[in-house]
């Protein structure tokens, strides 16, 4: 099990415990975190699981592939350094303690 922290636009922090192998999106949906809508269920067709991953974990992630990168150009909140679709973040022991900020809106 690893711990991840999701910080809402209002400053509220949800601290989650998740098994490795799950996506960050699935962990957030399972915990009913407000701000991760995940309308497409992780199919990379909606962009409603956008997060801003903080360092040092952002640089530990593999770079987004071309599909994720394209989808990040169409998210409701602006793309920033650390922008990722949480459905594409596979949780691993290396990501224990990951902190990500949620955008003000997914729509």
Secondary structure as GFF3:
##gff-version 3
##sequence-region A 1 107
A	DSSP	beta_strand	2	7	.	.	.	ID=ss1
A	DSSP	beta_strand	13	18	.	.	.	ID=ss2
A	DSSP	alpha_helix	24	30	.	.	.	ID=ss3
A	DSSP	beta_strand	50	53	.	.	.	ID=ss4
A	DSSP	three_ten_helix	58	60	.	.	.	ID=ss5
A	DSSP	alpha_helix	66	72	.	.	.	ID=ss6
A	DSSP	beta_strand	83	85	.	.	.	ID=ss7
A	DSSP	three_ten_helix	86	88	.	.	.	ID=ss8
A	DSSP	three_ten_helix	93	95	.	.	.	ID=ss9
A	DSSP	beta_strand	98	102	.	.	.	ID=ss10
###
